[in-house]
Amino acid sequence: MERVIRFILNLLWLVFGGGLVLALGYGLAALICFVLVVTIPFGVASLRLASYALWPFGRTLVPKPGAGIASGAANVLWVLLAGWWLALSHILAGVTLCVTIIGIPFGVANFKLVPAALWPLGQEVVDTP
């Protein structure tokens, strides 16, 4: 039953919660990072977050084992390049969705994605138990 509810929430998120638009934003960031060859690791992280933004219910971000100081330093660069505007898009979408009672779960999901948008490196997306 819980899987059915998550599936329904993810479908509604995709259509009404802005999941498709936010995933396209991450995809655009990934494309730019892939073109700028040096930032390919950021592009990979952005694609990981695009899949998470597309289908967030029933999944969460956890620290990746073995991620160290390099990931932290790279996250600072990520915030300057793309993280701030992706996080801002989640905040704006979350506030807009929380205006209606029906949109509150989707607004909360957007707020859950803000830290992921700011610090994606050294994280991995896993299914929640």
BELDALIN-V635747 format. One record per residue. N is the residue number from 1. RES is the residue in three letters. SS is DSSP state (H for helix, E for strand, - for the rest). OMEGA is omega in whole degrees, 0 to 359 (none if undefined). Layout:
# BELDALIN-V635747
n | res | ss | omega
N | RES | SS | OMEGA
N | RES | SS | OMEGA
This chain:
# BELDALIN-V635747
n | res | ss | omega
1 | MET | - | 181
2 | GLU | H | 179
3 | ARG | H | 179
4 | VAL | H | 179
5 | ILE | H | 178
6 | ARG | H | 179
7 | PHE | H | 179
8 | ILE | H | 178
9 | LEU | H | 179
10 | ASN | H | 177
11 | LEU | H | 178
12 | LEU | H | 177
13 | TRP | H | 182
14 | LEU | H | 184
15 | VAL | H | 189
16 | PHE | H | 186
17 | GLY | - | 179
18 | GLY | - | 182
19 | GLY | H | 181
20 | LEU | H | 180
21 | VAL | H | 180
22 | LEU | H | 177
23 | ALA | H | 176
24 | LEU | H | 176
25 | GLY | H | 176
26 | TYR | H | 178
27 | GLY | H | 177
28 | LEU | H | 177
29 | ALA | H | 178
30 | ALA | H | 179
31 | LEU | H | 178
32 | ILE | H | 180
33 | CYS | H | 179
34 | PHE | H | 179
35 | VAL | H | 181
36 | LEU | - | 189
37 | VAL | H | 183
38 | VAL | H | 185
39 | THR | H | 180
40 | ILE | H | 177
41 | PRO | H | 176
42 | PHE | H | 177
43 | GLY | H | 178
44 | VAL | H | 178
45 | ALA | H | 180
46 | SER | H | 177
47 | LEU | H | 177
48 | ARG | H | 179
49 | LEU | H | 177
50 | ALA | H | 178
51 | SER | H | 178
52 | TYR | H | 179
53 | ALA | H | 180
54 | LEU | H | 187
55 | TRP | - | 190
56 | PRO | - | 186
57 | PHE | - | 182
58 | GLY | - | 179
59 | ARG | E | 179
60 | THR | E | 176
61 | LEU | E | 176
62 | VAL | E | 177
63 | PRO | E | 180
64 | LYS | - | 178
65 | PRO | - | 179
66 | GLY | - | 177
67 | ALA | - | 185
68 | GLY | - | 184
69 | ILE | H | 182
70 | ALA | H | 178
71 | SER | H | 178
72 | GLY | H | 179
73 | ALA | H | 179
74 | ALA | H | 178
75 | ASN | H | 177
76 | VAL | H | 177
77 | LEU | H | 178
78 | TRP | H | 180
79 | VAL | H | 181
80 | LEU | H | 184
81 | LEU | H | 188
82 | ALA | H | 188
83 | GLY | H | 184
84 | TRP | H | 182
85 | TRP | H | 174
86 | LEU | H | 177
87 | ALA | H | 177
88 | LEU | H | 178
89 | SER | H | 177
90 | HIS | H | 180
91 | ILE | H | 179
92 | LEU | H | 178
93 | ALA | H | 180
94 | GLY | H | 179
95 | VAL | H | 180
96 | THR | H | 181
97 | LEU | H | 181
98 | CYS | - | 177
99 | VAL | - | 179
100 | THR | - | 180
101 | ILE | - | 182
102 | ILE | - | 183
103 | GLY | - | 184
104 | ILE | H | 179
105 | PRO | H | 179
106 | PHE | H | 175
107 | GLY | H | 178
108 | VAL | H | 178
109 | ALA | H | 177
110 | ASN | H | 178
111 | PHE | H | 178
112 | LYS | H | 181
113 | LEU | H | 181
114 | VAL | H | 179
115 | PRO | H | 178
116 | ALA | H | 179
117 | ALA | H | 181
118 | LEU | H | 186
119 | TRP | - | 186
120 | PRO | - | 184
121 | LEU | - | 183
122 | GLY | - | 179
123 | GLN | E | 172
124 | GLU | E | 181
125 | VAL | E | 179
126 | VAL | E | 176
127 | ASP | E | 176
128 | THR | - | 182
129 | PRO | - | none
